[in-house]
Amino acid sequence: MVVFATEEPSAIARFKKVPTFNTLPAVVEHRAIYLDKDLSGAAYFVTPLSLTYALDRLTPQLEDAAAGRAPSAWSTRPSSGSGRSCRGPRRARRCRRPARG
């Protein structure tokens, strides 16, 4: 899995012009994540609010990438991940990972 802080859609097109880019295992296996400007900023400038924002937006994208379902461009719709929000006083219960058996 790899995360690209692309900040603008044209950056993805520039990456794709690099001959070796499309041979990267994370790209081939749909495990690459492309951050938009807001999410890139939240990752760069770490504050309590930016971390909450980044985790809420990035967690479903990481889940999709781990399952090989990451989009090959910026996604303007919510991820197909869990769809749950990890904000609020009940977040520990909502965001708890199921036990693996």
Contacts in CASP RR format, 6 or more apart in sequence:
PFRMAT RR
TARGET T0000
AUTHOR 0000-0000-0000
METHOD contacts of the structure
MODEL  1
MVVFATEEPSAIARFKKVPTFNTLPAVVEHRAIYLDKDLSGAAYFVTPLS
LTYALDRLTPQLEDAAAGRAPSAWSTRPSSGSGRSCRGPRRARRCRRPAR
G
1 26 0 8 1.000
1 31 0 8 1.000
1 32 0 8 1.000
1 33 0 8 1.000
1 62 0 8 1.000
1 65 0 8 1.000
1 66 0 8 1.000
2 24 0 8 1.000
2 26 0 8 1.000
2 27 0 8 1.000
2 31 0 8 1.000
2 32 0 8 1.000
2 33 0 8 1.000
3 32 0 8 1.000
3 33 0 8 1.000
3 35 0 8 1.000
3 58 0 8 1.000
4 11 0 8 1.000
4 12 0 8 1.000
4 15 0 8 1.000
4 32 0 8 1.000
4 33 0 8 1.000
4 34 0 8 1.000
4 35 0 8 1.000
5 35 0 8 1.000
5 40 0 8 1.000
5 41 0 8 1.000
5 43 0 8 1.000
5 44 0 8 1.000
6 12 0 8 1.000
6 15 0 8 1.000
6 34 0 8 1.000
6 35 0 8 1.000
6 36 0 8 1.000
6 40 0 8 1.000
6 74 0 8 1.000
7 35 0 8 1.000
7 36 0 8 1.000
7 37 0 8 1.000
7 40 0 8 1.000
7 41 0 8 1.000
8 37 0 8 1.000
9 73 0 8 1.000
9 74 0 8 1.000
11 34 0 8 1.000
12 34 0 8 1.000
12 72 0 8 1.000
12 73 0 8 1.000
12 74 0 8 1.000
15 21 0 8 1.000
16 22 0 8 1.000
21 27 0 8 1.000
22 28 0 8 1.000
24 32 0 8 1.000
25 31 0 8 1.000
26 32 0 8 1.000
26 65 0 8 1.000
27 72 0 8 1.000
29 68 0 8 1.000
30 65 0 8 1.000
30 68 0 8 1.000
30 69 0 8 1.000
30 70 0 8 1.000
30 71 0 8 1.000
30 72 0 8 1.000
31 65 0 8 1.000
31 66 0 8 1.000
31 68 0 8 1.000
31 70 0 8 1.000
32 65 0 8 1.000
32 70 0 8 1.000
32 72 0 8 1.000
33 58 0 8 1.000
33 61 0 8 1.000
33 62 0 8 1.000
33 65 0 8 1.000
33 70 0 8 1.000
34 71 0 8 1.000
34 73 0 8 1.000
34 74 0 8 1.000
35 43 0 8 1.000
35 58 0 8 1.000
36 74 0 8 1.000
38 53 0 8 1.000
39 53 0 8 1.000
39 54 0 8 1.000
39 57 0 8 1.000
39 58 0 8 1.000
41 50 0 8 1.000
42 50 0 8 1.000
42 51 0 8 1.000
42 53 0 8 1.000
42 54 0 8 1.000
42 57 0 8 1.000
43 50 0 8 1.000
43 54 0 8 1.000
43 58 0 8 1.000
52 87 0 8 1.000
55 86 0 8 1.000
56 85 0 8 1.000
56 86 0 8 1.000
56 87 0 8 1.000
59 82 0 8 1.000
59 86 0 8 1.000
59 95 0 8 1.000
60 78 0 8 1.000
60 79 0 8 1.000
60 80 0 8 1.000
60 81 0 8 1.000
60 82 0 8 1.000
60 83 0 8 1.000
61 70 0 8 1.000
61 75 0 8 1.000
61 79 0 8 1.000
63 79 0 8 1.000
63 81 0 8 1.000
63 82 0 8 1.000
64 70 0 8 1.000
64 71 0 8 1.000
64 79 0 8 1.000
64 80 0 8 1.000
64 81 0 8 1.000
69 80 0 8 1.000
84 94 0 8 1.000
84 95 0 8 1.000
85 91 0 8 1.000
85 94 0 8 1.000
86 94 0 8 1.000
86 95 0 8 1.000
END
